[in-house]
């Protein structure tokens, strides 16, 4: 997957995670809130993966 694709998926997962967290808090459902936190972290990791791919590509392009 491209770095842009990783970043887009990351933003989407982060947003959905935040929504799940809010729903979990609003309904007093700790499991849904925990799932939201996990999904948010997954999104953050996907964005970092995209950033790393970009950094690698910039390094290769300089050679």
N, C-alpha and C positions, 0 to 999 in steps of 0.2 A: 504494500500500500504506500502511496506517496505521503510526503510529509504533510501536505495540505489535507489529505484525507484523514490522517491521524488527528490533526488539529481539529477538524470539523467534528469528527466522532467524539473527540475529547470534550469539546464545548457542549455538544448535545448530551453526553452522559453527565457532565457536571450540572447542567441545567435540570435534567430529570432527577438527579440526585437531590438537588436543592428542593425541588417540588415534593419529592417523597418525604424528605425530612420535615417539611412544613405540614404535610398531611399527617405524618406520624405524630407530630407535636399536637396538632389541632384535635386529633382523635384519641390522644393519649395511648398511642400504639407504639411501644418501644421497638418492636421488630421492624415495622415500616420505617421508622426513623433511622434505625441501624442500617437497613438496606439502602436508604438514601445516602447515608454517610459513605458507605462502601462504594456506591455508584459514583458519587462525587469524586472520591479518591481515584477511582478507575479513570475518570475523565481527565483528572489532573495528570495522571501518569501517561495517558495517551497524548496529551498536549506536549509533555516533556519529550516523549518519543519523537514527535514531529519536529520539535526544536533541535533535538540531537541529529536527526537526519539532515536538517538544513545546515547545521554546523559542519557535519561531515562533508556534505556536498560543497559548501563554500571552501573547505580545506582542499578538496580534490580539485576544484576549479582553479585554485591558485597555483597548482603544480604545473 
